[in-house]
Amino acid sequence: MTKKFKKILALDFDGVIHAYTSGWKGPRIIPDPPVDGALTWIENFIKNYCTVPDSYCAMAPDGDWEVCIFSSRSRYMGARWAMRNWMLKHGFDPNLIAAVKFPTRKPPAIITIDDRALCFTGTFPNPEDLVNFTPWNKGGPGAGENE
């Protein structure tokens, strides 16, 4: 019998889940609120596509996906624990937190959601666009689209 590997959804923490409006304050200091709808969206993804912990529902079927939350802060001691606790502090369902993985590095994902990435479409971007890139929460592309 071969082991079935789960598809990985990789979510960047700062700027995607954590609003990150204050900027870098240290690996374990996470001062800002969640991006609107982020925690609910992750909970719903887990419930619909992942294997939920028995503490949530012992009879739920196994899902094909797993959620991995990463950040440049992930490699620092205590930072992954800080992200986990920040999510719980901001209302993430404690029965679902066990379904979330916090790797030390960006995992080999099927899909990655990151505020500081461009989707490669087969054509390389203009270098000036890269030099002048600004993430959505600082007024860059996509700013205000959810309003």
Secondary structure as GFF3:
##gff-version 3
##sequence-region A 1 147
A	DSSP	beta_strand	7	12	.	.	.	ID=ss1
A	DSSP	alpha_helix	38	49	.	.	.	ID=ss2
A	DSSP	beta_strand	65	70	.	.	.	ID=ss3
A	DSSP	three_ten_helix	72	75	.	.	.	ID=ss4
A	DSSP	alpha_helix	79	89	.	.	.	ID=ss5
A	DSSP	three_ten_helix	97	99	.	.	.	ID=ss6
A	DSSP	beta_strand	100	101	.	.	.	ID=ss7
A	DSSP	beta_strand	111	113	.	.	.	ID=ss8
A	DSSP	alpha_helix	127	131	.	.	.	ID=ss9
A	DSSP	three_ten_helix	136	138	.	.	.	ID=ss10
###
